[in-house]
Amino acid sequence: MSKEHLKFVVVGSVDHGKSTLIGRFLYDTGSLSEAQMDTIRKLCGDNDEAVEFAYVLDHLEEERTKHVTIDTTQTFFSSESRDYVIIDAPGHKEFLKNMITGASQASAALLLLDVDEGVRQQTRRHAYMVRLLGIKQLVVVLNKMDRVDFRQDAFDRAAADMTELLGRVTLDQLAVIPVAALAGENVVRRSEEMPWYDGPTVIEALDLLHADVADESLPLRLPVQDVYEIDGEKVAVGKVASGKISAGQTVRLAPGGQEVKVAGLRKFEGPIASASAGESIGFTVSGNGRLTRGQTLCSADDVPAQDTSVTAHVFWMSPQSLRKGERIALRLATQEIPCVAERIANRMNAGTLAILDADADELANTEVAEVTLTADEPIQHESFTRIAEMGRLVLMRGPDIVAGGILT
């Protein structure tokens, strides 16, 4: 029987120590092999530097040279009771797209702050994106306590600033932890340098988070990713977004509402009897149903909403602003639908969290707004808080991803 697992993202401004924190964490939990440590020592020796735990994750040559995390990196480790997936997300402004991609896969977040530098615009952007992506489990890590001589007053000031910021973006934190990641203080072992702190270490806080568990009580949503012909049979593939599907089950196709029966389910290993949220499968249906990309298999008694107009909280990520009335492509689950940006409301500066315009004509780079999108055909959708995979979207301008957002 497989253990439960938890996938969490680590976010924070550049140089606040994300990769060092994760590298130190893996080292102190015995998750690195001796061969990996030999490789890290060799890399550091080639660069005439002392061992840096950041090299565990910053494995790309460009990242090692520039000391910047560029792409999201996933790292796996296990405790006695749980499997973990750590997602290291970039901190630079120009890498926000990668950060959103990484964070969208997580059910919890560690938000990292250099206690000496304090809250920066990037910190506010990251906090807002964590909230925008619906991540409800949050641990705040105040790093580099060694730079402020492990003083409690410095921690208290930074903790107060972070609590005020999280209150503004309506996020709650499980814990605020003082850490010196390079030395491993309060990462896995409790720090003797900060006897005034009696809260959890980072690993203890992680163990308090709720693990990822497929909620089979939710209605079935299985977006069709593609359809192949295998031995003369039409086999569709997709990832179960919510609920559970079983061979022989009667389902509906959206859009349209046509009722069909699931003839069979399969994985690479062979036929399976059922699948739950998060599993990628192949499937066939019997009857007159014709499966195509963009459709969704749904519970017979519960189908997604279908509207030609939706409103989303959108984070814009292109140097070229979104203009009111512009035609743009919406991707939601496996749907790809041309839309018009009908309205741009409550335009916000994500770096300061200030509302700039209640009814705007355009949305600029790294700004946030409530954007109403109107299409010529129905959009299948759900509230992000109900079924995340059917409420999370991206906007495309030509081949480029220019925005991410959620439906509320």
C-alpha positions in Angstrom: 0.0 0.0 0.0 1.5 3.4 -1.0 2.1 6.1 1.6 0.2 9.4 1.5 2.1 12.2 -0.2 2.3 15.9 0.0 3.5 18.3 -2.8 4.6 21.7 -1.7 6.2 24.7 -3.4 9.0 26.9 -2.0 8.7 30.5 -3.1 10.5 33.7 -2.3 12.5 36.6 -3.7 15.8 36.0 -5.4 18.8 35.3 -3.1 16.6 34.8 -0.1 17.9 31.3 0.1 15.2 28.9 -1.3 17.7 26.4 -2.9 20.0 26.5 0.1 17.0 25.7 2.4 15.9 22.7 0.3 19.4 21.5 -0.2 20.2 21.7 3.5 16.8 20.0 4.3 17.6 17.1 2.0 21.1 16.7 3.4 20.0 16.7 7.1 17.2 14.2 6.4 19.7 11.8 4.8 17.9 12.1 1.4 21.1 12.6 -0.6 23.3 9.7 -1.7 27.0 9.8 -1.2 27.4 9.9 -5.0 25.2 13.0 -5.1 27.3 14.7 -2.4 30.5 13.8 -4.3 29.0 15.5 -7.4 28.1 18.6 -5.4 31.6 18.8 -3.8 33.2 18.5 -7.2 31.0 21.3 -8.6 31.8 23.5 -5.8 35.5 22.7 -6.0 35.5 23.5 -9.7 34.1 26.9 -8.8 36.6 27.4 -6.0 33.8 27.6 -3.4 32.9 25.9 -0.2 30.1 23.4 -0.4 26.8 25.1 -1.1 23.6 23.2 -0.6 21.9 25.3 -3.3 23.8 23.1 -5.9 21.5 20.2 -5.0 18.7 22.0 -6.9 20.4 24.5 -9.1 21.7 21.8 -11.4 21.6 23.7 -14.7 24.9 25.1 -15.9 23.4 28.5 -16.4 21.9 28.5 -12.9 25.3 27.5 -11.3 27.1 30.2 -13.2 24.6 33.0 -12.5 23.5 31.7 -9.0 19.8 32.1 -10.0 17.1 29.4 -10.0 15.6 29.5 -13.6 13.2 26.6 -13.9 10.9 24.9 -11.4 12.7 21.9 -10.0 10.9 18.9 -8.4 12.7 16.9 -5.7 11.4 13.8 -4.0 12.0 12.4 -0.5 10.2 10.3 2.1 9.7 10.3 5.8 8.4 7.3 7.8 4.8 8.3 7.3 4.8 10.4 4.1 6.2 10.9 0.6 7.1 14.5 -0.2 7.5 16.4 -3.5 9.4 19.7 -3.2 8.9 22.3 -5.9 11.6 25.0 -6.0 10.1 28.0 -7.8 12.1 30.9 -9.3 12.3 34.3 -7.6 13.2 36.6 -10.4 10.5 38.8 -11.9 11.1 37.5 -15.4 10.7 33.9 -14.2 7.2 34.4 -12.8 5.6 32.1 -15.4 7.7 29.2 -14.2 6.8 30.0 -10.7 3.1 29.9 -11.4 3.5 26.6 -13.3 5.3 25.1 -10.3 2.9 26.6 -7.7 -0.2 25.4 -9.6 0.8 21.8 -8.8 1.2 22.3 -5.0 -1.2 21.9 -2.2 1.0 23.8 0.3 3.7 26.5 0.3 6.8 27.6 2.1 7.1 31.4 1.7 10.7 32.4 2.3 11.9 35.8 3.5 15.4 37.1 4.2 14.9 38.5 7.7 17.6 41.1 7.1 16.2 42.4 3.8 12.6 42.2 4.8 9.5 42.3 2.6 10.1 43.2 -1.0 7.8 43.8 -4.0 8.6 40.2 -5.2 7.5 39.0 -1.7 4.1 40.6 -2.2 3.7 39.2 -5.7 4.5 35.7 -4.5 2.1 36.0 -1.6 -0.6 37.2 -3.9 0.1 34.4 -6.4 -0.1 31.8 -3.6 -3.5 33.2 -2.7 -4.6 33.4 -6.4 -3.7 29.7 -6.9 -5.8 28.7 -4.0 -3.0 27.3 -1.8 -4.4 27.3 1.7 -1.6 25.7 3.7 1.2 28.1 4.2 4.4 28.1 6.4 6.5 31.3 6.6 10.3 30.8 6.9 12.3 33.8 8.0 15.8 32.9 6.8 19.3 34.2 7.4 18.8 34.7 11.1 22.6 34.4 11.5 22.9 37.8 9.7 21.0 39.5 12.5 22.8 37.6 15.2 19.8 35.4 15.9 18.0 38.3 17.6 14.4 37.9 18.6 13.6 41.5 18.0 14.6 41.2 14.4 12.5 38.1 14.0 9.5 39.8 15.7 9.7 42.8 13.3 9.9 40.6 10.2 7.2 38.3 11.5 4.9 41.3 12.1 5.5 42.6 8.6 4.7 39.2 7.0 1.6 38.8 9.1 0.4 42.2 8.0 1.1 41.3 4.3 -0.7 37.9 4.5 -3.7 39.6 6.1 -3.9 42.0 3.2 -4.0 39.1 0.7 -6.3 37.0 3.0 -3.8 34.2 3.6 -3.4 32.4 6.9 -0.1 30.9 8.0 0.4 27.7 10.0 3.7 28.9 11.5 6.4 31.6 11.2 9.8 29.9 11.7 13.2 31.6 12.3 15.9 29.8 10.3 19.5 30.0 9.3 19.4 27.5 6.3 23.1 27.5 5.5 23.9 26.2 9.0 20.8 24.1 9.3 19.3 26.1 12.3 15.6 25.1 12.8 15.5 23.3 9.4 15.6 19.7 10.7 17.4 20.1 14.0 16.3 22.6 16.7 18.6 25.6 17.0 20.6 26.3 20.1 21.2 29.8 18.9 17.6 30.8 19.3 16.4 29.4 22.6 13.7 32.0 22.7 11.8 30.2 19.9 9.6 27.3 20.9 7.6 26.7 17.7 8.1 23.9 15.2 11.2 23.4 13.0 10.6 23.3 9.2 10.3 19.6 9.1 7.9 19.5 12.1 5.7 22.1 10.4 5.7 20.1 7.2 4.5 17.0 9.1 1.5 19.1 10.4 0.3 19.8 6.9 -2.5 17.8 5.3 -1.4 15.3 2.7 -2.7 15.2 -0.8 -5.7 12.8 -0.9 -8.0 12.3 -3.9 -11.5 13.4 -2.9 -13.7 10.7 -4.6 -16.8 12.4 -3.2 -16.5 15.2 -5.8 -18.3 14.8 -9.1 -16.4 13.2 -12.0 -14.5 15.5 -14.3 -12.2 13.9 -16.9 -11.1 16.3 -19.6 -10.3 14.6 -23.0 -6.6 15.3 -23.8 -6.4 13.5 -27.1 -7.9 10.5 -29.0 -5.8 7.7 -30.7 -6.7 4.7 -32.8 -5.2 1.5 -31.4 -5.9 -1.8 -33.1 -8.9 -0.2 -34.8 -10.4 1.1 -31.6 -10.7 4.8 -30.6 -8.9 5.3 -27.3 -9.1 8.6 -25.5 -6.6 9.8 -22.9 -6.8 12.3 -20.1 -6.1 13.0 -16.5 -9.0 12.6 -13.9 -9.5 16.1 -12.6 -11.9 15.1 -9.8 -14.0 12.3 -8.5 -13.7 8.7 -9.6 -14.4 6.8 -12.8 -15.1 3.0 -13.2 -15.5 0.6 -16.1 -19.1 0.2 -17.0 -20.1 3.5 -15.5 -22.7 5.7 -17.2 -21.4 9.3 -17.7 -22.3 12.4 -19.7 -20.2 14.2 -22.3 -19.9 18.0 -21.9 -20.7 20.1 -23.8 -23.9 18.6 -25.1 -24.9 16.3 -22.2 -24.9 13.1 -24.3 -25.1 10.0 -22.1 -22.5 7.2 -22.8 -21.1 4.2 -21.0 -17.5 3.7 -20.1 -16.5 0.6 -22.0 -13.0 0.2 -20.6 -10.2 1.9 -18.7 -6.5 1.2 -19.2 -3.0 2.2 -18.2 0.3 1.1 -19.8 0.3 -2.0 -17.7 -3.1 -3.1 -19.0 -6.8 -2.8 -18.2 -7.9 -1.3 -14.8 -11.3 -1.3 -13.1 -11.3 2.3 -11.9 -9.3 5.5 -11.5 -9.4 8.5 -9.2 -8.4 12.2 -9.3 -4.8 12.8 -10.4 -4.5 9.6 -12.4 -3.7 9.7 -16.1 -5.6 7.0 -18.1 -6.8 5.7 -21.4 -10.5 5.1 -21.8 -13.2 4.0 -24.4 -16.9 4.5 -24.5 -19.7 2.6 -26.0 -22.7 4.0 -27.9 -22.8 6.9 -30.3 -20.5 9.1 -28.3 -17.6 10.6 -30.3 -14.8 11.8 -28.1 -12.7 14.8 -29.1 -10.1 17.0 -27.3 -11.8 19.7 -25.2 -14.7 17.5 -24.1 -15.2 16.4 -20.5 -16.5 13.2 -19.1 -18.8 14.0 -16.2 -21.0 12.4 -13.6 -24.4 11.5 -15.1 -26.1 13.7 -12.5 -23.6 16.6 -12.3 -22.1 18.5 -15.2 -19.9 21.6 -15.2 -21.4 25.1 -15.8 -21.4 26.1 -19.5 -21.4 29.9 -20.2 -20.2 32.1 -23.0 -18.9 34.6 -20.4 -16.7 34.0 -17.4 -14.9 36.3 -14.9 -11.4 35.4 -13.7 -8.8 36.8 -11.3 -5.9 37.2 -13.8 -2.2 37.7 -13.3 -0.8 39.3 -16.4 2.7 38.3 -17.4 3.6 40.0 -20.7 5.5 43.2 -21.5 2.7 44.0 -23.9 -0.4 45.0 -22.0 -3.8 43.3 -22.3 -6.1 45.8 -23.9 -9.9 46.0 -23.2 -11.7 44.5 -26.2 -8.6 42.4 -27.3 -9.2 38.9 -28.7 -7.2 36.3 -26.8 -7.2 32.5 -26.5 -8.4 30.9 -23.3 -7.1 27.5 -22.2 -9.1 25.8 -19.4 -8.5 22.1 -18.8 -8.2 20.8 -22.4 -10.4 23.5 -24.0 -8.9 26.1 -26.2 -11.4 28.9 -27.0 -11.0 32.3 -28.6 -12.3 35.1 -26.3 -12.6 38.8 -26.0 -11.4 40.7 -22.9 -14.8 42.4 -22.3 -13.9 44.1 -19.1 -10.9 44.7 -16.9 -12.0 45.5 -13.3 -10.1 46.3 -10.1 -6.7 46.6 -11.7 -4.1 46.0 -9.0 -0.3 46.5 -8.6 0.7 43.0 -7.3 3.9 44.5 -5.9 2.2 47.1 -3.7 -1.3 45.5 -3.5 -2.8 48.9 -4.3 -5.9 49.1 -6.5 -5.0 51.3 -9.5 -8.3 51.5 -11.5 -11.8 50.2 -10.8 -12.6 50.0 -14.6 -9.4 49.9 -16.7 -8.6 50.0 -20.4 -5.5 47.8 -20.1 -3.7 45.5 -17.8 0.1 45.8 -17.6 2.9 43.3 -16.8 2.7 41.8 -13.3 -0.6 43.5 -12.6 -3.7 41.7 -11.5 -7.4 42.3 -12.3 -10.8 40.7 -12.6 -11.1 40.1 -16.3 -14.4 39.2 -18.0 -13.9 36.9 -21.0 -16.6 36.5 -23.6 -16.6 33.7 -26.2 -18.6 32.6 -29.2 -19.1 29.1 -27.8 -19.8 27.8 -24.3 -16.9 27.5 -21.8 -17.1 24.5 -19.5 -16.0 25.7 -16.1 -16.2 25.3 -12.3 -15.3 27.5 -9.4 -11.6 27.0 -8.6 -12.5 26.4 -4.9 -14.8 23.5 -5.9 -12.8 21.7 -8.6 -9.4 23.3 -9.1 -8.5 21.7 -12.5 -11.7 23.1 -14.0 -11.3 26.6 -12.5 -7.6 27.3 -13.4 -6.9 28.9 -16.7 -4.1 30.4 -18.8 -4.4 33.1 -21.6 -2.5 32.8 -24.8 -1.4 35.4 -27.3 -0.3 33.5 -30.3 2.0 30.7 -29.0 2.9 32.6 -25.8 1.4 32.2 -22.3 0.6 35.7 -21.2 -1.5 35.2 -18.1 -2.6 32.8 -15.5 -5.8 33.0 -13.4 -8.6 31.3 -11.6 -12.4 31.4 -11.8 -14.3 32.3 -8.6 
